[in-house]
Amino acid sequence: MKLTKPQQKSLLTKWSESDQGLSFLEFRRGVITHHALNQNFSVPDYVVVKWCGMWLCIEPDGYTHS
């Protein structure tokens, strides 16, 4: 799946804060699209990743929230 540059940077930042014993590639492979999580979301293009026991959403502009 293709990520925007800001999404890539945010993902690397979160992994750097806590790698959870994963390589960056393993962490990156855990990223899913919002469609894979819930078909009813209407906001396009954000991705979701499990990090430190919570789900993080990363918007196309890199804004990250749980």
Buried (B, 14 or more C-beta within 10 A) or exposed (E): EEBBEBBBEBBEEBBEEEEBEBEEEEBBEEBBEBEEBEEEEEEEEBBBBEBEEEEBBBBBEBEBEE
